[in-house]
Amino acid sequence: MTERIYSRSSFELDGVDVVIIKSYLDTSGCYAKRFRLAGLILAVGFMGFAGAKETKEATKAQKKNKEIVSYKKMIQPIFNAHCVYCHISGAMQGELTLEPGLSPRSLIAVKSSESPLMRIAPGKPEDSYLVHKLEGTHLEVGGSGVSMPFSASKLKEQDLALIRRWIASGAPNN
């Protein structure tokens, strides 16, 4: 039996609501899985493209050491460019979602599922498991798994320094 299936996903990207509506015919169930995956890849590709642009802006802002680190404008774009493709609702690895709008609730003052540390301990970058996962020192603090991001390229030093500075400032959701 052929059935038309619609799915809707939405998120906020730099104050803009993005809605993705997918429509496809499902004849046996296997096409549905392919189209869902294709839709996810397209959505993540868009977020990664937007995140790459924002990461450059975050780097410029970091050079002005006096500025307050903005989560939405400086930290989330780093996650968009490097992390969201694995840590997204419905496919989240490590019970962690880093997609726009949901990531602060999943990170700030939440105990890690892989370590005795908090994912982010506001004001304490050294006690934040996220920092250890990104630096590859997670096993030294009782963590498990591999360092992040999982891809071959690691975060740039300035992005990591920006995340550390944001946590040291109390990890505000601004």
FENHU-V289074 format. One record per residue. N is the residue number from 1. RES is the residue in one letter. BURIAL is + if it has 24 or more other C-alpha atoms within 12 Angstrom, else -. Layout:
N | RES | BURIAL
N | RES | BURIAL
//
This chain:
1 | M | -
2 | T | -
3 | E | -
4 | R | -
5 | I | -
6 | Y | -
7 | S | -
8 | R | -
9 | S | -
10 | S | -
11 | F | +
12 | E | -
13 | L | +
14 | D | +
15 | G | -
16 | V | -
17 | D | -
18 | V | -
19 | V | -
20 | I | -
21 | I | -
22 | K | -
23 | S | -
24 | Y | -
25 | L | -
26 | D | -
27 | T | -
28 | S | -
29 | G | -
30 | C | -
31 | Y | -
32 | A | -
33 | K | -
34 | R | -
35 | F | -
36 | R | +
37 | L | -
38 | A | -
39 | G | +
40 | L | +
41 | I | -
42 | L | -
43 | A | +
44 | V | +
45 | G | -
46 | F | +
47 | M | +
48 | G | +
49 | F | -
50 | A | +
51 | G | +
52 | A | +
53 | K | -
54 | E | +
55 | T | +
56 | K | -
57 | E | +
58 | A | +
59 | T | +
60 | K | -
61 | A | -
62 | Q | +
63 | K | -
64 | K | -
65 | N | -
66 | K | -
67 | E | -
68 | I | +
69 | V | +
70 | S | +
71 | Y | +
72 | K | +
73 | K | +
74 | M | +
75 | I | +
76 | Q | +
77 | P | +
78 | I | +
79 | F | +
80 | N | +
81 | A | +
82 | H | +
83 | C | +
84 | V | +
85 | Y | +
86 | C | +
87 | H | +
88 | I | +
89 | S | +
90 | G | -
91 | A | -
92 | M | -
93 | Q | -
94 | G | +
95 | E | -
96 | L | +
97 | T | +
98 | L | +
99 | E | +
100 | P | +
101 | G | +
102 | L | +
103 | S | +
104 | P | +
105 | R | -
106 | S | +
107 | L | +
108 | I | +
109 | A | +
110 | V | +
111 | K | +
112 | S | +
113 | S | -
114 | E | +
115 | S | +
116 | P | -
117 | L | +
118 | M | +
119 | R | +
120 | I | +
121 | A | +
122 | P | +
123 | G | -
124 | K | +
125 | P | +
126 | E | +
127 | D | +
128 | S | +
129 | Y | +
130 | L | +
131 | V | +
132 | H | +
133 | K | +
134 | L | +
135 | E | +
136 | G | -
137 | T | -
138 | H | +
139 | L | -
140 | E | -
141 | V | -
142 | G | -
143 | G | +
144 | S | -
145 | G | -
146 | V | -
147 | S | +
148 | M | +
149 | P | +
150 | F | -
151 | S | -
152 | A | -
153 | S | -
154 | K | -
155 | L | +
156 | K | -
157 | E | -
158 | Q | +
159 | D | +
160 | L | +
161 | A | +
162 | L | +
163 | I | +
164 | R | +
165 | R | +
166 | W | +
167 | I | +
168 | A | -
169 | S | -
170 | G | +
171 | A | +
172 | P | +
173 | N | +
174 | N | -
//
